[in-house]
Amino acid sequence: MAGEEKLGLRVFTKVNRVPREKFEKLMGVTTGNVCDAMDRFGAMDYQIKPVDPLMKCAGAAITVKARPCDNLIVYKALEIAQPGDIIVIGIYNYTASSTWGDLTSLIGKQKGLAGMVTDGLVRDVFGIKEVGLPVFSRGSIPTSPFKDGPGEVNVPITCGGISVRPGDILFGDVDGVVVIPQENVDQVVRRALEIAAEEEKKVEDIKSSHLIPEWVGKTLKGRGYVIKE
């Protein structure tokens, strides 16, 4: 039937975005602080890292469900994305071809995007670094993808073992990528800032020769450890 919606061939253009002022302070903390704020949850697979260790980003997810070895739908996602968004490509951990490169990075940079995250591979790493758009992936490979489809935009996906919905907040730095459910942004940001301040105090304590925190001994005693001379 003409106009019938088909799975695998859907593109949704509307995304409920969290105002950037609610999460922009994340750029002053680390992904570790954010993970701790979510009780150690939310981190994507450890292999997903920035192509340049200095790259860091935070933004609302534009989700992409792509077929392995194909990135046609990625271009539609780039068309839909707005400044400050992050393209998130779930490609089933496929590692026999790339799903992103320097040209797609340049398009994203020109559109003012915050970055791109994929559980697959990229290519043209030198060019990606030149463009400067933060790009996170499992690694790189020279092989380019086809452009045939199918694929979907702004549907729930899994990327790096973590569920991502359109509009969820992604935060990435040298340690990896964390996904913050959009309904929990206020709570997570507030707690992450508190944890960052607590860690600064711990650093000062260590520099002042207070090397082992008091809670270590208390915890060992509470667990029934016997310390023998």
C-alpha positions in Angstrom: 0.0 0.0 0.0 1.4 3.4 -1.0 2.6 5.4 2.0 2.6 2.3 4.4 5.1 2.6 7.2 7.7 -0.2 6.9 10.1 -1.3 9.6 13.6 -0.5 8.6 12.5 2.4 6.4 11.4 4.9 9.0 12.7 8.4 9.7 11.3 10.5 12.5 12.2 14.2 12.5 10.8 15.3 15.9 13.0 15.0 18.9 12.3 16.2 22.4 15.5 18.0 23.3 16.7 18.9 26.8 17.7 22.6 26.9 21.5 22.8 26.6 21.8 24.9 29.7 20.7 21.9 31.7 23.7 19.9 30.8 26.4 22.2 29.4 28.2 22.1 32.8 29.1 18.5 32.1 32.0 19.8 30.0 33.7 20.8 33.2 33.6 17.3 34.7 34.6 13.8 33.5 32.7 10.8 32.3 33.9 9.1 35.4 32.1 11.7 37.5 28.9 11.1 35.5 29.1 7.3 35.8 29.5 7.7 39.6 26.5 10.0 39.6 24.5 7.2 38.0 25.7 4.6 40.5 28.2 3.1 38.0 25.7 2.7 35.2 25.5 4.2 31.7 28.9 3.7 30.2 29.2 2.3 26.7 31.6 -0.5 25.8 35.2 0.4 26.8 36.4 0.1 23.2 34.4 3.1 22.1 36.9 6.0 22.4 37.6 9.4 20.7 39.8 9.3 17.6 41.8 12.1 19.4 42.2 11.9 23.2 41.5 15.7 23.5 38.0 15.3 22.0 35.1 15.9 24.4 31.4 16.4 23.7 28.0 16.6 25.2 24.7 16.7 23.3 21.3 15.3 22.6 21.1 12.0 20.7 20.0 11.8 17.1 19.8 8.0 16.9 20.6 6.0 13.8 19.9 2.3 13.2 22.2 1.3 10.3 22.7 -1.8 8.4 26.3 -3.2 8.6 28.4 -2.0 5.7 25.9 0.7 4.8 25.6 4.4 5.8 22.9 5.8 3.5 20.7 6.6 6.4 23.5 8.5 8.2 23.2 11.3 5.6 19.5 11.7 6.4 20.3 11.9 10.1 22.8 14.6 9.3 20.1 16.5 7.4 17.7 16.3 10.3 20.2 17.0 13.1 20.4 20.5 14.7 23.3 22.4 16.2 24.5 20.8 19.4 23.1 17.3 18.6 25.2 14.1 18.6 24.7 11.5 15.9 24.6 8.1 17.5 25.0 5.2 15.1 24.1 1.7 16.3 25.6 -0.7 13.8 25.6 -4.0 15.8 29.3 -3.7 16.6 30.2 -4.3 12.9 33.9 -4.1 12.3 34.4 -5.1 8.6 33.8 -1.6 7.2 33.5 2.0 8.3 30.3 3.9 8.9 31.7 7.4 9.1 34.6 9.4 7.7 36.1 12.9 7.2 33.4 14.0 4.8 30.5 13.2 7.2 32.6 14.8 9.9 32.8 18.0 7.8 29.1 18.0 7.2 28.5 17.7 10.9 31.0 20.4 11.7 29.4 22.8 9.2 26.0 22.1 10.8 27.3 22.8 14.3 26.9 19.3 15.7 28.5 18.4 19.0 29.9 15.1 17.8 29.3 11.5 16.6 29.3 8.2 18.4 29.2 4.7 16.9 29.8 1.1 18.0 31.3 0.5 14.6 34.4 1.8 12.9 35.4 5.0 11.1 37.9 5.8 8.3 40.0 8.9 7.3 41.2 9.4 10.8 43.7 12.1 9.8 40.9 14.0 8.0 38.5 13.6 11.0 41.1 15.1 13.3 41.6 18.0 10.9 37.9 18.7 10.9 37.8 18.7 14.7 34.3 17.3 15.2 34.5 15.0 18.2 34.2 11.4 16.9 34.0 8.3 19.0 34.2 4.7 17.7 35.7 1.3 18.2 38.6 2.1 15.8 39.3 2.6 12.2 39.5 0.7 8.9 40.1 1.8 5.3 37.0 0.0 4.0 34.1 2.3 3.0 30.4 1.4 3.4 27.7 1.0 0.7 24.8 3.5 0.4 21.7 1.4 -0.2 19.9 1.2 3.1 17.8 0.1 4.9 18.1 2.1 8.1 16.1 4.2 10.6 16.5 7.6 12.3 15.3 8.6 15.7 14.2 5.2 17.0 15.4 3.5 20.2 18.8 1.8 19.5 21.5 0.0 21.3 25.0 1.4 21.0 28.0 0.0 22.8 25.7 -2.2 24.9 23.7 0.8 26.2 20.1 1.7 25.2 19.9 5.1 23.6 16.7 7.0 22.8 16.3 10.1 20.7 17.0 13.1 22.9 19.0 11.2 25.6 22.2 13.1 26.5 25.5 11.7 25.5 28.7 12.8 27.2 32.1 11.6 25.9 35.7 12.2 26.8 39.0 10.3 26.6 37.7 7.6 28.9 34.7 6.8 26.8 31.0 7.6 26.4 28.2 7.8 29.0 24.4 7.9 28.2 22.2 10.0 30.5 18.4 9.3 30.1 16.9 12.7 29.4 14.4 12.5 32.3 17.3 12.2 34.7 19.5 15.0 33.4 19.0 17.5 36.2 19.7 14.9 38.9 22.7 13.4 37.2 24.3 16.8 36.4 23.8 18.1 39.9 25.3 14.9 41.5 28.2 14.8 38.9 29.2 18.4 39.9 29.1 17.4 43.6 31.3 14.4 42.9 33.8 16.5 40.9 34.1 18.9 43.9 34.5 16.0 46.3 37.3 14.6 44.2 39.1 17.9 44.2 39.0 17.8 48.0 40.4 14.3 47.9 43.3 15.5 45.6 44.1 18.2 48.1 44.1 15.7 51.0 46.5 13.4 49.1 48.8 16.3 48.4 48.7 17.2 52.1 49.9 13.7 52.9 46.5 12.3 54.0 47.1 9.3 51.7 44.7 6.6 52.9 41.1 7.8 53.6 39.6 6.9 57.0 36.8 5.0 55.5 39.2 2.3 54.3 40.0 1.1 57.9 36.4 1.4 58.9 35.2 -0.6 56.0 37.8 -3.4 56.5 36.8 -3.6 60.2 33.1 -3.7 59.3 33.7 -6.5 57.0 35.5 -8.5 59.6 39.1 -8.3 58.3 41.8 -9.3 60.7 45.0 -7.3 60.4 48.0 -9.2 61.7 51.4 -7.7 62.5 
